[in-house]
Amino acid sequence: MNSLAGIHAVEEALAASRPLDRILIARGQHGGRIQKIIELAKAKGIPLRFEDRVQLDRAAGGERHQGVVGIAASRTTVDIEDLLSVDGKTGEQAASPEQLLVLLDGIEDPHNLGAIARTALAAGADGVVIPERRAAGLTETVERVSAGALAHLPVVRVKNLARAMEQLKEAGFWLVGLDEHAPKLYSDIDYKGRVAIVMGSEGTGLHELIRKNCDFLVSIPTTGPVRSLNVSVAAGVVLFEAVRQRRQAAR
């Protein structure tokens, strides 16, 4: 994780428009320069997180941070409208008839995010959508684990994942959510056409609102004492089922 510790360092990064994944501010921290950082971050669309000081101590790696730590992004993100845009058009008529997207709900482990990005690119996915809050950002760890996938795979960060799902539905996508308790198997779904695969965190799975917004809920059958797969492994299973179906249809 590439962190910028201290008010001056973060101010300089904002002034130079350096890509920042997020800015951490200690709870209870006040002052004119802090408020200026908050306003600049909001103006530039950079997520703000108000954390306990111990979290900032950890993020700063022992450096004196004055209650402010910026986390540098390994790369910039795109808007969801850009992901759905073809020749300047947006909406159902613009989206490719074979677009495949991955939506991640609350994936906080950067190693899992990096592994999913690598698998998504290998499966030919057109992009990954992640929320701003309660999710890993595009840090150096994510880029390293992705093995270069982030250089080729568009990533969208959204403030409201449920709203992004509605936008995708309006563009003609079917949303397939992975839920270990779903009675329908992942292999029983048609993944041809415009499809977005929705993955939840290992601990809690999909949030209730996200689950309700899915058109289908599917599970991956397992045997033995292990009842669920690592989320990056599960993503690979479903993505390459989509690849198999699409290749078969193209013959």
C-alpha positions in Angstrom: 0.0 0.0 0.0 1.5 3.4 -1.1 0.5 5.9 1.6 1.0 9.6 1.8 1.2 10.6 5.5 0.5 14.1 6.7 -1.5 17.2 5.8 1.1 18.7 3.5 1.7 15.5 1.6 -2.0 15.0 0.9 -2.5 18.6 0.0 0.3 18.4 -2.6 -1.2 15.2 -4.0 -4.6 16.9 -4.4 -3.1 20.0 -5.9 -1.2 17.9 -8.5 -4.3 15.8 -9.2 -2.4 12.6 -8.3 -4.7 9.6 -8.4 -5.8 8.7 -4.9 -7.8 5.6 -4.0 -9.1 7.2 -0.8 -8.2 9.6 2.0 -8.3 8.6 5.7 -9.1 11.2 8.3 -8.9 10.6 12.0 -12.3 10.9 13.8 -12.5 14.2 15.7 -9.8 15.8 13.6 -10.7 19.5 12.8 -9.1 22.6 11.4 -9.0 24.8 8.3 -6.5 22.7 6.4 -8.4 19.5 7.2 -11.6 21.0 5.9 -9.9 22.2 2.8 -8.7 18.6 2.1 -12.2 17.3 2.7 -13.7 19.8 0.2 -11.0 19.2 -2.4 -11.5 15.4 -2.1 -15.3 15.7 -2.5 -14.8 18.0 -5.6 -12.4 15.5 -7.2 -14.6 12.5 -6.3 -12.1 10.9 -4.0 -13.7 8.7 -1.3 -13.2 9.9 2.3 -13.1 7.6 5.3 -13.2 8.8 8.9 -11.3 6.2 11.0 -9.9 5.7 14.5 -6.4 7.0 14.9 -5.0 3.5 15.2 -6.2 2.7 11.7 -4.3 5.8 10.4 -1.2 4.7 12.4 -1.3 1.4 10.6 -1.9 2.9 7.2 0.9 5.5 7.6 3.4 2.7 8.5 4.8 4.6 11.4 5.1 8.0 9.7 3.8 11.1 11.4 0.4 11.7 9.8 -1.3 14.6 11.7 -4.6 12.8 11.4 -4.6 12.6 7.5 -3.4 9.7 5.3 -3.8 9.5 1.5 -3.8 6.1 -0.1 -2.3 6.4 -3.6 -4.2 4.6 -6.4 -2.3 2.3 -8.7 -4.5 3.5 -11.5 -7.5 5.6 -12.2 -11.1 4.3 -12.6 -13.7 4.9 -15.2 -17.3 5.9 -15.0 -20.0 3.3 -15.5 -21.3 5.4 -18.4 -18.0 5.0 -20.1 -18.1 1.2 -19.6 -21.5 1.1 -21.3 -20.6 3.6 -24.0 -20.0 2.6 -27.6 -19.3 5.3 -30.2 -20.6 8.0 -27.9 -23.9 6.3 -27.2 -25.1 4.9 -23.9 -27.9 2.6 -22.8 -29.3 -0.6 -24.3 -28.5 0.3 -27.9 -24.9 1.1 -27.0 -23.9 -1.9 -24.9 -22.3 -4.8 -26.7 -24.7 -7.8 -27.1 -22.1 -10.0 -25.5 -20.8 -7.8 -22.6 -19.7 -9.6 -19.5 -19.2 -7.7 -16.2 -18.2 -8.6 -12.7 -19.8 -6.7 -9.7 -18.2 -7.0 -6.3 -20.2 -6.4 -3.1 -17.9 -5.7 -0.1 -14.7 -7.4 -1.2 -12.3 -5.9 1.4 -9.3 -8.2 0.9 -7.0 -6.7 -1.7 -5.6 -10.1 -2.5 -9.0 -11.3 -3.5 -9.7 -8.2 -5.5 -6.5 -8.6 -7.4 -7.1 -12.3 -8.0 -10.6 -11.6 -9.3 -9.4 -8.9 -11.6 -6.8 -11.3 -13.1 -9.4 -14.1 -13.6 -11.9 -11.6 -15.0 -9.5 -10.4 -17.6 -8.5 -14.0 -18.5 -12.2 -14.8 -19.0 -12.6 -11.9 -21.3 -14.8 -9.8 -19.0 -15.4 -6.2 -20.1 -15.0 -4.6 -16.7 -15.3 -4.8 -12.9 -17.6 -2.7 -10.7 -16.7 -2.0 -7.1 -18.3 0.2 -4.4 -16.4 3.1 -2.8 -17.3 2.1 0.8 -16.5 -1.1 2.6 -14.4 -2.4 -0.2 -10.8 -2.7 -1.2 -9.5 0.0 -3.5 -7.0 -0.2 -6.3 -3.8 -0.2 -4.3 -0.4 -1.4 -5.2 -1.2 -4.8 -3.5 -4.2 -5.2 -5.8 -2.2 -4.4 -8.9 0.6 -6.8 -7.9 -1.7 -9.7 -7.3 -3.6 -9.0 -10.5 -0.3 -9.6 -12.4 -0.9 -6.6 -14.7 -4.6 -7.2 -15.3 -5.5 -3.7 -14.1 -3.6 -2.2 -17.0 -6.1 -3.8 -19.4 -9.3 -4.2 -17.4 -11.7 -1.2 -16.9 -12.6 -0.8 -13.2 -15.6 1.3 -12.1 -16.0 2.6 -8.6 -19.6 3.6 -7.6 -21.1 5.3 -4.6 -24.2 3.1 -4.8 -23.8 -0.5 -6.1 -27.6 -1.0 -6.1 -28.1 2.0 -8.3 -25.4 0.8 -10.6 -27.3 -2.5 -10.9 -30.4 -0.6 -12.0 -28.3 1.2 -14.6 -27.1 -2.1 -16.0 -30.6 -3.5 -16.1 -31.7 -0.4 -18.1 -28.9 -1.2 -20.5 -30.2 -4.8 -21.0 -28.1 -6.8 -18.6 -29.2 -9.8 -16.6 -27.7 -9.9 -13.1 -26.6 -13.2 -11.7 -25.7 -13.2 -8.0 -23.7 -16.0 -6.3 -25.3 -17.2 -3.1 -24.2 -20.5 -1.4 -27.7 -21.1 -0.2 -29.4 -20.6 -3.6 -31.2 -23.8 -4.9 -30.4 -23.1 -8.6 -26.9 -24.2 -9.7 -24.6 -21.8 -11.5 -24.4 -24.1 -14.5 -28.2 -23.9 -15.0 -28.1 -20.2 -16.1 -27.7 -18.9 -19.6 -24.7 -16.6 -19.6 -24.9 -15.6 -23.2 -25.8 -12.0 -24.0 -25.4 -9.1 -21.6 -24.6 -10.6 -18.2 -23.2 -9.2 -14.9 -22.0 -11.6 -12.3 -22.4 -10.3 -8.7 -20.1 -11.6 -6.0 -20.3 -10.9 -2.3 -17.7 -11.0 0.5 -16.5 -14.3 2.0 -17.8 -13.4 5.4 -21.3 -12.1 4.8 -22.0 -12.8 1.1 -24.3 -10.5 -0.7 -26.0 -7.7 1.2 -29.8 -8.0 1.2 -30.5 -5.1 -1.1 -27.9 -6.4 -3.6 -29.4 -9.9 -3.4 -32.9 -8.6 -4.1 -31.6 -6.6 -7.1 -30.2 -9.8 -8.8 -32.3 -11.4 -11.5 -31.0 -14.9 -10.6 -29.3 -16.3 -7.5 -27.1 -19.4 -8.1 -24.8 -21.6 -6.0 -21.7 -23.8 -6.6 -22.1 -27.3 -5.3 -19.4 -28.5 -2.9 -18.7 -31.8 -1.1 -17.1 -32.6 2.2 -16.7 -30.3 5.2 -15.9 -27.2 3.1 -19.2 -25.6 2.3 -18.0 -22.5 0.4 -15.2 -21.5 -1.9 -12.8 -18.6 -1.7 -14.5 -15.7 -3.5 -11.8 -15.4 -6.2 -12.0 -19.2 -6.9 -15.8 -19.0 -7.1 -15.5 -16.1 -9.5 -13.3 -18.2 -11.7 -15.8 -21.1 -11.7 -18.7 -18.9 -12.8 -16.8 -16.8 -15.3 -15.4 -19.8 -17.1 -18.8 -21.4 -17.3 -19.8 -18.2 -19.1 -16.8 -18.6 -21.4 -17.7 -22.3 -22.1 -21.3 -21.4 -23.0 -20.3 -18.5 -25.2 -17.7 -20.5 -27.1 -20.1 -23.3 -27.6 -22.7 -20.9 -29.0 -20.1 -19.4 -31.4 -19.4 -22.8 -33.1 
